[in-house]
Amino acid sequence: MFSEDYGSIPGLDIIFLLGGYYYHTNYDTVDRLVPGSMQARGDNLYSAVKAFAESAKLRNARQRESLGVSNGNDDGQAVFFDYLAWFMIFYSRRIAMVLHGIPVIIFLVMPVFSRFLYSGLWCCFATFYDFVKGMILHTTGIMLAIIFPVLFSILRLLVSSYGMNWFANPFLAFMMFIPISLVGLLIPRTVFRGFPLSQNVSVLKVSKEALSDEARFWGAFGFYASLTLAYLLAGLSGGFLTFFTSASMLLAWISFCLSIKFCGRQLARSTVFYVIPLIPCLTYSVYFGGFLVQFLIEKMGMMGSLPPPYGNYVPDIVVAAIVGVVTSWCMGPLMPICGKWLARSSILQFLLHLSVIALALSSQFFPYSRDAPKRVVFQHTFLTADANRIVDSSYDFSVVDSNSLLFLFKYAPEVAKELNIGPEFSFETAKMSNQRTFLTLFPVNFLFSRSLQFPARSDEILKQYRQFPHLYTNKPQTMSSDGSRRVYLELSLGSLKEVWVAVLNITGPLSSWSFADTKLPVPETAEGGPPSYICRLTGSSHEKWNFWLEGRNVEDIRVDVAVLDQNLVEEAKKLKSVFPGWADVTAYSSFLSTYVF
């Protein structure tokens, strides 16, 4: 965000793949780190810092332009991936342009290569048409493998009182969505048991079964080849997985054909010969896909509280869709040859029964635990008018996943009791908090919706602090010849004890300020409010900030000040202590005030 606002500064963000359940929570302790993760981070940081230090791209966009440094790079958007964390594969985009185009060329040339010398041009067109039909059938199976789990997740939520049952129990996601995804993947094979061939079997003197296998295989191969090329043409740096799949399928087909040539069309043996060359590809797909699903499940606990009526469905739909994608790319390469084994009615019935059992079983699992806590934001808000006067005080709550605060109060009765929440409590009767109330958490506050506010006492805070944060002019404003005016301000943090951050939300005809080399960031808009400029300030509690704001005209400039203090009054500490162990509470005090200049 900041690198984009201030000159396209190159940067690197490093996160741990696993451990997202307790990332930025009270349970984020050293003993929970995956062994070797810190060493890996150190290695990556060392390599990154070394590369940055030797690169002209360390400069921001304006500096690169002034020095005439080119943005071009032979390795720009290079393709790289590691295989099972054993070794790294890396090649430049220039090589990828050639390498990733080969599968499509093979797909287009194959009808001519296999038919033209023996059967003429018309047979080539018929063969290519069959390949296209095979691609359509394979694409349909892939789409159904994604759609079926999504529909299944929606059905589950219609009969369940809450979502994300799989959050603390990831195996539920695999149990619920993999079987039904396989059903979707097998539907085209079940419906079209006899492939609709365009080729004349009697002319080619080849069995219909052989031509069907050929059309299904090259159709699937064409799908992955086309996807690889689409990645490349879209300018993306990926495509390695589909390219690896295409290359592995080609080897598997050669092995399959050789087994038939030397051993005859023995279904079991030829199938084994087809599967063996695919093992490295399938192993990597399962490895990569499993990590991806687990990573996504962990991140669903902090994706944000989406508004109704469809917000509750989004996490389950996303996880179901990703499980469907992973299932299809793991099983997809097997479908052309192994599909005839799997598309039996008994297997489909078993998969459907397994999905229904998983659906019933999922309702018995609670979505959270100490190892996978629900994240709750508890803000003790103080509205101040000057350095020592409090206008109002409240407790503001929000969550960052799809299970709303009503879920929290239902399954945490002690909290509901402390807040005097009765059984008739609802969002319609409650007092809501908007995103601007949580300004101190910017930009995290954009993840909040349907936050709730409850009245709180303010007398205890008056005993702790002599002064509260306040903003005032420290010298007269000045006017320029072009009609703009400059206001000189000073921000005092009062006598707060543990200030973490101060945030300024500036609304009005702002043309410049003294922060960030006088460059304004991109305006932000919260819940339909006017566009505003937001600045985060960090420093010790005793420090004061001196700055100026420049307006384009004489219209008022409004400044909202929000200061986060990590110190809580005793009453707030008591309320925090009654939350259950499956809820991780981020609690703090926030001092809000508004000024117009």
C-alpha positions in Angstrom: 0.0 0.0 0.0 2.6 2.5 1.1 5.1 1.5 -1.7 2.4 2.2 -4.3 1.5 5.6 -2.7 5.0 6.8 -2.5 6.8 6.0 -5.8 6.5 2.3 -6.6 9.1 1.2 -4.1 10.2 -2.4 -4.6 9.6 -4.6 -1.6 9.2 -8.1 -0.3 6.6 -9.6 2.0 7.5 -12.9 3.7 4.9 -14.9 5.6 4.9 -18.3 7.1 2.9 -20.8 5.1 1.5 -22.7 8.1 0.6 -21.4 11.6 -2.0 -18.9 10.4 -4.4 -19.9 13.1 -2.4 -18.1 15.8 -0.6 -15.5 13.6 -1.0 -12.1 15.4 -2.8 -13.6 18.3 -2.0 -14.2 22.0 -1.2 -17.8 21.1 1.6 -16.7 18.7 4.5 -18.1 20.7 8.0 -19.4 19.7 7.1 -23.0 20.5 4.4 -22.9 17.8 6.8 -22.1 15.0 7.4 -24.8 12.4 10.9 -26.1 12.9 13.3 -24.6 10.4 11.0 -21.7 9.5 13.2 -19.1 11.1 16.3 -20.4 9.4 14.4 -20.4 6.1 13.3 -16.8 6.7 16.8 -15.8 7.5 18.1 -17.4 4.3 15.5 -15.7 2.2 16.1 -12.3 3.9 19.8 -12.5 3.3 19.4 -13.4 -0.4 16.7 -10.7 -0.8 18.8 -7.9 0.9 21.8 -8.9 -1.2 19.8 -8.8 -4.4 18.2 -5.5 -3.5 21.6 -4.0 -2.6 22.9 -4.9 -6.1 19.9 -3.9 -8.0 19.0 -0.5 -9.5 15.3 -1.2 -8.7 16.0 -0.4 -5.1 15.3 3.2 -6.1 11.8 4.4 -6.3 10.1 5.2 -9.6 11.0 8.9 -9.6 14.7 8.2 -8.9 14.8 5.5 -11.6 13.3 7.9 -14.1 15.7 10.7 -13.3 18.7 8.4 -13.5 17.4 6.8 -16.7 17.3 3.3 -15.3 15.4 0.9 -17.4 12.6 -1.1 -15.9 13.3 -4.0 -18.3 14.8 -7.2 -17.0 15.5 -10.4 -18.8 14.3 -12.3 -15.7 11.2 -10.2 -15.2 8.2 -12.3 -14.2 10.4 -15.4 -14.3 8.9 -18.8 -13.7 10.2 -20.6 -10.6 9.0 -23.3 -8.3 10.5 -25.9 -6.0 9.7 -29.6 -6.2 8.7 -30.9 -2.8 11.2 -28.5 -1.2 14.0 -30.6 -2.6 15.3 -28.4 -5.4 14.4 -25.1 -7.2 13.5 -24.8 -10.8 14.0 -21.4 -12.3 13.8 -20.1 -15.9 13.3 -16.7 -17.4 10.2 -15.5 -19.2 12.1 -15.6 -22.5 12.6 -19.3 -22.1 9.1 -19.7 -20.9 7.8 -18.1 -24.1 9.3 -21.0 -26.0 8.9 -23.8 -23.5 5.3 -23.1 -22.5 4.2 -22.8 -26.2 5.4 -26.3 -27.1 2.4 -28.2 -25.6 -0.1 -26.2 -27.7 2.0 -26.8 -30.8 2.0 -30.5 -30.1 -1.7 -30.5 -29.6 -2.3 -28.7 -32.9 0.2 -30.8 -34.9 -0.8 -34.2 -33.6 -3.9 -34.7 -35.8 -1.9 -34.0 -38.9 1.1 -36.1 -37.7 -1.1 -39.1 -36.8 -3.5 -39.1 -39.7 -2.4 -37.1 -42.8 0.1 -39.6 -44.2 -2.3 -42.4 -43.9 -5.9 -41.1 -44.3 -5.7 -37.6 -45.8 -6.7 -34.1 -44.9 -10.4 -34.8 -44.1 -9.5 -37.4 -41.5 -7.1 -34.8 -39.9 -10.0 -32.4 -39.5 -12.2 -35.2 -38.0 -9.4 -36.2 -35.6 -8.9 -32.6 -34.5 -12.7 -32.2 -34.1 -12.6 -35.3 -31.8 -9.7 -33.8 -29.8 -11.7 -30.6 -29.4 -14.7 -32.6 -28.2 -12.4 -34.3 -25.7 -11.2 -30.9 -24.5 -14.8 -29.7 -24.0 -15.7 -32.8 -22.0 -12.6 -32.5 -19.9 -13.2 -28.8 -19.3 -16.8 -29.6 -18.4 -15.6 -32.1 -15.8 -13.2 -29.6 -14.3 -15.9 -27.0 -14.0 -18.4 -29.5 -12.4 -15.6 -30.6 -10.0 -15.6 -27.0 -8.8 -19.3 -26.2 -9.0 -20.5 -29.3 -7.1 -18.6 -28.6 -3.9 -19.8 -25.0 -4.1 -23.4 -26.1 -4.3 -22.8 -28.6 -1.6 -21.4 -25.9 0.7 -24.4 -23.6 0.1 -26.7 -26.6 0.9 -24.9 -27.2 4.1 -25.2 -23.6 5.3 -28.9 -23.6 4.5 -29.4 -26.3 7.2 -26.7 -25.2 9.6 -26.7 -22.4 12.2 -23.2 -21.3 11.5 -20.4 -21.7 8.9 -16.7 -22.6 8.9 -17.1 -25.9 10.7 -13.9 -26.9 8.9 -11.8 -24.0 10.4 -10.5 -25.9 13.4 -11.0 -29.3 11.7 -9.5 -29.0 8.2 -10.1 -32.7 7.5 -13.8 -31.9 7.4 -13.2 -29.7 4.3 -11.5 -32.6 2.6 -14.2 -35.1 3.7 -17.1 -32.9 2.5 -15.7 -31.5 -0.7 -13.3 -34.0 -2.3 -15.9 -36.8 -2.8 -18.5 -34.5 -4.3 -15.8 -32.9 -6.4 -14.9 -36.3 -7.8 -18.5 -36.9 -8.7 -18.6 -33.7 -10.7 -15.3 -34.6 -12.4 -16.8 -38.0 -13.4 -20.2 -36.8 -14.6 -19.1 -36.2 -18.3 -17.5 -39.7 -18.4 -20.7 -41.2 -16.9 -23.0 -39.3 -19.3 -20.9 -39.9 -22.4 -19.8 -43.5 -21.8 -19.5 -43.9 -25.6 -17.4 -41.1 -27.0 -19.2 -39.3 -29.9 -16.5 -39.9 -32.5 -16.4 -38.0 -35.8 -13.8 -40.4 -37.3 -14.7 -43.3 -39.4 -13.7 -46.5 -37.5 -13.9 -48.7 -40.6 -11.6 -46.5 -42.6 -9.0 -46.2 -39.9 -9.2 -49.9 -39.0 -8.8 -48.9 -35.3 -11.1 -50.0 -32.5 -13.6 -47.5 -31.2 -12.2 -47.9 -27.7 -8.7 -46.9 -28.9 -10.0 -43.8 -30.8 -12.1 -42.8 -27.7 -9.1 -43.1 -25.4 -7.0 -41.1 -27.9 -9.6 -38.3 -28.1 -10.1 -38.1 -24.4 -6.4 -38.0 -23.7 -5.5 -35.3 -26.3 -8.6 -33.3 -25.2 -7.3 -33.3 -21.7 -3.8 -32.6 -22.9 -5.1 -29.7 -25.0 -6.9 -28.2 -21.9 -3.7 -28.1 -19.9 -1.6 -26.9 -22.8 -4.1 -24.1 -23.5 -4.1 -23.1 -19.8 -0.3 -22.9 -19.9 -0.4 -20.7 -22.9 -3.1 -18.5 -21.4 -0.9 -17.9 -18.3 1.9 -16.8 -20.6 -0.2 -14.5 -22.8 -1.8 -12.9 -19.7 1.6 -11.8 -18.5 1.5 -13.9 -15.4 4.6 -15.6 -13.9 2.9 -18.9 -13.2 2.0 -21.7 -15.6 4.6 -24.1 -14.3 2.0 -26.5 -12.8 0.0 -26.9 -16.0 3.2 -27.1 -18.0 4.5 -29.8 -15.7 1.1 -31.6 -16.0 1.2 -31.4 -19.8 4.8 -32.8 -20.0 4.0 -35.6 -17.6 0.8 -36.5 -19.5 2.8 -36.7 -22.7 5.3 -39.2 -21.2 2.3 -41.1 -19.7 0.7 -41.4 -23.2 3.9 -42.6 -24.8 4.2 -45.2 -22.0 0.6 -46.2 -22.5 1.0 -46.6 -26.3 4.2 -48.6 -25.9 2.5 -51.0 -23.4 -0.3 -51.6 -25.9 2.1 -52.1 -28.8 4.2 -54.7 -27.0 1.8 -56.3 -24.5 -1.6 -55.8 -26.3 -4.6 -53.9 -25.0 -4.7 -55.3 -21.5 -6.7 -52.8 -19.6 -5.1 -53.2 -16.1 -1.5 -53.4 -17.4 -1.8 -50.4 -19.8 -3.5 -48.3 -17.1 -0.6 -49.0 -14.8 1.9 -48.0 -17.5 -0.1 -44.8 -18.0 -0.1 -43.9 -14.2 3.6 -44.6 -13.4 5.0 -41.6 -15.4 2.4 -39.4 -13.8 3.5 -40.2 -10.2 6.0 -37.3 -9.9 3.4 -34.8 -11.3 0.5 -36.2 -9.1 2.8 -36.2 -6.0 3.6 -32.6 -6.6 0.0 -31.7 -7.2 -1.1 -33.3 -4.0 1.8 -31.7 -2.1 1.2 -28.2 -3.4 -2.6 -28.5 -3.4 -2.7 -29.8 0.2 -0.6 -26.9 1.4 -2.7 -24.4 -0.5 -6.0 -25.6 1.0 -4.5 -25.7 4.5 -3.1 -22.2 4.1 -6.4 -20.9 2.7 -8.4 -22.5 5.6 -6.1 -20.8 8.2 -6.5 -17.4 6.4 -10.3 -17.7 6.4 -10.2 -16.8 10.1 -9.0 -13.3 9.3 -10.5 -12.6 5.8 -13.0 -10.1 7.2 -16.6 -10.0 8.3 -18.5 -9.6 5.1 -22.0 -8.0 5.1 -25.2 -9.9 4.7 -27.1 -11.4 3.0 -24.3 -13.4 1.3 -21.3 -12.7 3.5 -21.9 -15.8 5.6 -21.5 -18.0 2.5 -18.3 -16.6 1.1 -15.7 -18.5 3.2 -17.4 -21.8 2.7 -17.8 -21.2 -1.0 -14.1 -20.1 -1.4 -12.8 -23.2 0.5 -15.2 -25.5 -1.5 -14.1 -24.0 -4.8 -10.4 -24.3 -4.0 -10.8 -27.9 -2.8 -12.6 -28.5 -6.1 -9.8 -26.9 -8.1 -7.1 -29.0 -6.2 -9.1 -32.2 -6.7 -9.5 -31.6 -10.4 -5.9 -30.8 -11.0 -4.8 -33.8 -9.0 -7.2 -36.3 -10.6 -7.7 -34.6 -14.0 -4.6 -36.1 -15.7 -5.9 -39.6 -14.7 -9.3 -39.2 -16.2 -8.7 -39.9 -19.9 -7.5 -43.5 -19.1 -8.6 -44.2 -15.5 -12.0 -42.6 -15.9 -13.5 -45.8 -17.2 -12.6 -47.5 -13.9 -13.9 -44.7 -11.7 -17.1 -43.8 -13.5 -18.9 -46.9 -12.3 -22.3 -46.4 -10.6 -21.1 -48.2 -7.4 -18.2 -45.8 -7.0 -20.3 -42.8 -7.7 -22.9 -44.0 -5.1 -20.1 -44.5 -2.6 -18.8 -41.0 -3.2 -22.2 -39.5 -2.8 -22.9 -41.4 0.5 -19.5 -40.3 1.8 -20.4 -36.7 1.1 -23.7 -37.0 2.9 -22.1 -38.6 5.9 -19.5 -35.8 6.0 -22.2 -33.3 5.8 -24.0 -34.8 8.7 -20.8 -35.2 10.7 -19.7 -31.6 10.1 -22.6 -30.3 12.2 -21.2 -32.0 15.3 -18.0 -30.0 15.2 -17.5 -26.5 16.6 -15.6 -24.2 14.2 -13.1 -22.9 16.8 -10.7 -24.1 19.4 -7.6 -22.9 21.4 -5.4 -24.0 18.5 -7.7 -22.3 15.9 -9.3 -19.3 17.8 -11.9 -16.9 16.6 -10.4 -13.4 16.4 -12.4 -10.7 18.3 -11.6 -7.0 18.4 -12.6 -5.3 21.6 -12.1 -1.5 21.6 -12.8 0.6 24.6 -13.7 3.9 22.9 -13.4 7.3 24.5 -14.7 10.4 22.6 -12.8 13.4 23.8 -13.5 17.1 23.2 -10.3 18.6 24.5 -7.2 17.7 26.6 -9.2 16.6 29.7 -12.9 16.1 28.9 -14.6 12.9 27.8 -17.8 13.3 25.8 -18.8 9.6 25.6 -17.4 6.1 26.3 -18.4 2.8 24.8 -17.3 -0.8 24.2 -17.0 -1.6 20.5 -16.7 -5.1 19.2 -16.0 -6.6 15.8 -14.9 -9.9 14.3 -12.9 -10.8 11.2 -14.7 -13.9 9.9 -18.1 -14.8 8.7 -19.6 -15.9 12.0 -21.0 -12.7 13.4 -21.0 -11.3 16.9 -24.4 -12.9 17.5 -22.6 -16.3 17.2 -20.0 -15.1 19.7 -22.6 -14.0 22.2 -24.6 -17.1 21.8 -21.7 -19.5 22.5 -20.1 -17.2 25.1 -22.9 -16.6 27.6 -20.6 -15.1 30.2 -19.7 -12.3 27.8 -23.4 -11.8 26.9 -24.2 -11.6 30.6 -21.6 -8.9 31.3 -22.9 -6.8 28.4 -26.6 -7.3 29.6 -27.5 -9.1 26.3 -30.8 -10.9 26.4 -32.2 -13.7 24.2 -34.1 -11.1 22.1 -30.9 -9.3 21.1 -30.5 -8.8 17.4 -28.7 -6.5 14.9 -31.9 -4.7 14.3 -32.2 -3.5 17.9 -28.5 -3.1 18.7 -26.4 0.0 18.3 -23.9 -0.4 15.5 -20.4 0.8 15.1 -19.0 2.0 11.8 -15.5 1.5 10.3 -14.5 5.0 11.3 -14.9 4.1 15.0 -12.0 1.6 14.5 -9.8 4.2 12.8 -6.8 3.3 15.0 -6.6 -0.1 13.2 -6.4 1.3 9.7 -6.4 -0.4 7.3 -7.6 -3.5 9.2 -10.9 -1.6 10.0 -12.0 -2.1 6.3 -12.4 -5.8 7.2 -15.2 -5.0 9.7 -18.9 -5.0 9.2 -21.9 -5.2 11.5 -19.7 -4.1 14.5 -21.6 -3.5 17.7 -21.4 -0.8 20.4 -22.4 -1.0 24.1 -22.3 1.8 26.7 -19.4 1.9 29.1 -18.4 4.1 32.0 -15.7 6.7 31.7 -14.9 7.7 35.3 -12.1 5.2 35.7 -10.1 6.6 32.8 -10.2 10.1 34.4 -8.4 8.7 37.4 -5.6 7.2 35.2 -4.8 10.1 32.9 -4.5 13.8 33.4 -4.5 14.6 29.7 -5.9 13.0 26.6 -4.6 13.3 23.0 -5.5 16.6 21.5 -4.7 18.6 18.4 -4.2 22.4 18.3 -2.6 25.1 16.2 0.9 26.2 17.3 1.3 29.2 15.1 -0.9 31.4 12.8 -2.0 30.0 9.5 -0.6 31.5 6.3 -2.2 32.4 2.9 -0.4 32.1 -0.4 -0.9 34.2 -3.6 -2.8 31.3 -5.3 -5.5 31.3 -2.6 -4.2 28.2 -0.7 -3.7 28.3 3.0 -1.4 26.5 5.3 -2.4 25.4 8.9 0.4 24.7 11.4 -0.6 22.0 14.0 0.8 20.2 16.9 -0.5 16.8 18.1 0.0 16.0 21.8 -0.6 12.4 23.0 -1.4 13.6 26.5 -0.4 11.4 29.4 -1.2 8.0 27.8 0.9 5.1 28.9 1.3 2.6 26.1 0.6 4.4 22.8 0.9 2.0 19.8 -0.2 4.3 17.0 -1.9 7.6 16.2 -4.0 8.0 13.1 -5.0 11.2 11.3 -8.1 11.1 9.0 -8.1 14.4 7.1 -11.1 15.4 5.0 -11.4 18.5 2.9 -9.7 20.3 0.1 -6.2 19.1 1.0 -3.5 19.9 -1.5 -0.3 19.1 0.4 1.0 18.2 3.8 4.4 18.0 5.6 4.4 14.2 5.8 6.0 11.8 3.3 8.0 14.4 1.3 4.7 16.5 0.9 3.2 13.8 -1.3 -0.4 12.9 -0.6 -1.5 9.2 -0.7 -4.4 7.8 -2.5 -7.7 8.9 -0.8 -9.6 6.4 1.3 -13.3 6.0 1.6 -15.0 4.2 4.6 -18.6 3.0 4.5 -19.8 5.6 2.1 -18.1 8.6 3.8 -16.3 11.3 1.9 -12.8 10.6 0.5 -10.1 11.4 3.0 -6.3 11.2 3.5 -5.1 8.9 6.3 -1.7 9.2 8.0 -0.3 6.8 10.7 2.1 8.1 13.3 4.2 6.1 15.7 6.3 7.3 18.6 6.6 7.4 22.4 3.7 8.7 24.5 5.6 11.8 25.6 6.4 12.9 22.0 4.6 15.6 20.1 4.1 15.8 16.4 4.5 19.2 14.6 3.2 19.3 11.0 1.3 21.5 8.5 -1.7 20.9 6.3 -2.3 23.0 3.1 -5.7 23.5 1.6 -6.5 24.5 -1.9 -9.0 27.2 -0.7 -10.5 28.6 2.5 -12.9 25.8 3.0 -12.7 23.9 6.3 -10.3 21.0 6.8 -11.5 18.4 9.2 -9.1 16.2 11.1 -10.2 13.1 13.0 -7.6 12.0 15.5 -7.5 8.4 16.8 -4.9 7.2 19.2 -4.5 3.6 20.3 -3.4 3.0 23.9 -2.7 -0.6 24.9 -3.6 0.1 28.5 -7.0 -1.0 29.7 -9.1 0.1 32.7 -9.9 -2.6 35.2 -13.5 -2.9 34.1 -12.4 -3.6 30.5 -9.8 -6.1 31.7 -12.6 -7.9 33.6 -14.8 -8.0 30.5 -11.9 -9.4 28.4 -11.2 -12.1 31.0 -14.7 -13.7 30.6 -14.2 -14.5 27.0 -13.8 -18.3 26.3 -10.5 -19.9 25.4 -11.6 -20.4 21.8 -11.8 -16.6 21.3 -8.6 -14.6 20.9 -9.4 -11.0 22.0 -7.4 -8.1 20.8 -8.3 -5.4 23.4 -7.1 -1.8 23.6 -8.3 1.7 24.4 -9.0 4.2 21.6 -9.2 8.0 22.0 -11.1 9.7 19.3 -11.5 13.4 18.7 -12.5 15.7 15.8 -11.2 19.2 14.9 -12.1 21.7 12.1 -9.6 24.3 10.9 
